[in-house]
């Protein structure tokens, strides 16, 4: 890929309408009181320009090498998640089909280019003679020394995989153009001189036409992945997008892994980091609860449902550590009543347990804390804001996935 201009923004950054229109990202921005703000994380490549949108609280310098290196790490995390069948992030319309690409790549690595032969028969006098067909269908000449058959029926094979192989070559080679940014893409060189790929709609229709001629699961998966990839390419051409509108969900997943590997204990409202060997946090299933306030609001309707983000219950030491992950600062600017309610609900169920209650937020700084609310003199509730370096969390998560 030739040298291209790179623009850098952050999720939540205010931008003007001209900027939004030039990148065609109106659908990926929030609009409030006439202002437009970026609401995605990832990369957009449009012809000769590149737009990197980094998460909130993620600062990167003006060095292009560092910008690309940092974005590669983020795109690696996005691509691994989007390619997972259990992913919460299924992607957006017109986005680079990473899952289809990786399906094609996996087939290539395991089996090579698609190969399949079919048998056919022709009349001749040299080759692999099919004697049953020759005896049943050929002319017979009776001679003194026996019977002579002519012509022979010759069994031959021919390759019927050229078209699918060419499609694999095309997809792998085309995707290789983005390997500079996405680690999961394999370098692949192929000098495509087949003019058929100048008409991708025709290629797409041909793939759809022959799909029903194949019956093996591996063949069906390969063709479906080729269809998805070439359908994307036929619509977007040289415009590439790999983004997420749900980075808050990524933060929740990543910080849970960070806790499970690095949380040791809490001392004086601070997390002591090290090697976590036993205190594993989980996100339990939703549970139904009732409170006086909710009962009045619902008036006989279904109970109020809650779900903790990160919780560890230490039955041996009668302690509970409860965290709620927050990506947006607006969620902590005011008293977090949800976290208060979580505390009261747990205290009803575990009256003898000591509860550590906190919020987990990303920062570009080193780890630090702030008191969100302190009601220890009233009802024992204390909620602490824990600000954790986002780059460290990304580094850790990209190593373990």
NORURWO-V609302 format. One record per backbone hydrogen bond with DSSP energy under -1.0 kcal/mol. NH is the residue of the N-H (numbers start at 1). CO is the residue of the C=O. Records with the same first field share a line. If there is no record, write none. Layout:
NH = CO / CO
//
This chain:
5 = 48
7 = 50
9 = 52
11 = 54
12 = 38
13 = 10
15 = 36
20 = 16
21 = 17
22 = 18
23 = 19
25 = 20
28 = 25
29 = 26
30 = 37
32 = 35
35 = 32
37 = 30
38 = 13
39 = 28
41 = 244
42 = 53
43 = 242
44 = 51
45 = 240
46 = 49
49 = 46
50 = 5
51 = 44
52 = 7
53 = 42
54 = 9
58 = 55
67 = 63
68 = 64
69 = 65
70 = 66
71 = 67
72 = 68
73 = 69
74 = 70
75 = 71
76 = 72
77 = 73
78 = 74
79 = 75
80 = 76
81 = 77
82 = 78
83 = 79
84 = 81
87 = 84
95 = 92
96 = 241
98 = 96
101 = 97
102 = 98
103 = 99
104 = 100
105 = 101
106 = 102
107 = 103
108 = 104
109 = 105
110 = 106
111 = 107
112 = 108
118 = 158
120 = 156
122 = 154
124 = 152
129 = 127
130 = 153
134 = 130
135 = 131
136 = 132
137 = 133
138 = 134
139 = 150
141 = 148
143 = 146
146 = 143
148 = 141
150 = 139
152 = 124
154 = 122
155 = 128
156 = 120
158 = 118
160 = 116
165 = 161
166 = 162
167 = 163
168 = 164
169 = 165
170 = 166
171 = 167
172 = 168
173 = 169
174 = 170
175 = 171
176 = 172
177 = 174
178 = 175
179 = 176
181 = 178
182 = 178
185 = 182
192 = 190
197 = 194
198 = 195
199 = 196
203 = 199
204 = 200
205 = 201
206 = 202
207 = 203
208 = 204
209 = 205
210 = 206
211 = 207
213 = 210
214 = 211
220 = 216
221 = 217
222 = 218
223 = 219
224 = 220
225 = 221
226 = 222
227 = 223
228 = 224
229 = 225
230 = 226
231 = 227
232 = 228
233 = 229
234 = 230
235 = 231
236 = 232
237 = 233
239 = 236
240 = 45
242 = 43
244 = 41
249 = 246
250 = 246
251 = 247
252 = 248
253 = 249
254 = 250
255 = 251
256 = 252
257 = 253
258 = 254
259 = 255
260 = 256
261 = 257
262 = 258
263 = 259
264 = 272
265 = 272
267 = 270
270 = 267
272 = 265
274 = 262
276 = 261
280 = 278
282 = 311
287 = 306
289 = 304
295 = 291
296 = 292
297 = 293
298 = 294
299 = 295
304 = 289
306 = 287
310 = 323
311 = 282
312 = 321
314 = 319
315 = 313
319 = 314
320 = 354
321 = 312
322 = 356
323 = 310
324 = 358
326 = 360
331 = 328
332 = 329
337 = 335
340 = 336
341 = 337
342 = 338
343 = 339
344 = 340
345 = 341
346 = 342
347 = 343
348 = 344
349 = 345
350 = 346
353 = 350
354 = 318
356 = 320
358 = 322
359 = 384
360 = 324
361 = 386
363 = 388
368 = 387
370 = 385
372 = 383
373 = 383
375 = 381
378 = 375
379 = 375
380 = 375
383 = 373
384 = 357
385 = 370
386 = 359
387 = 368
388 = 361
390 = 363
393 = 389
394 = 390
395 = 391
396 = 392
397 = 393
398 = 394
400 = 396
401 = 397
//
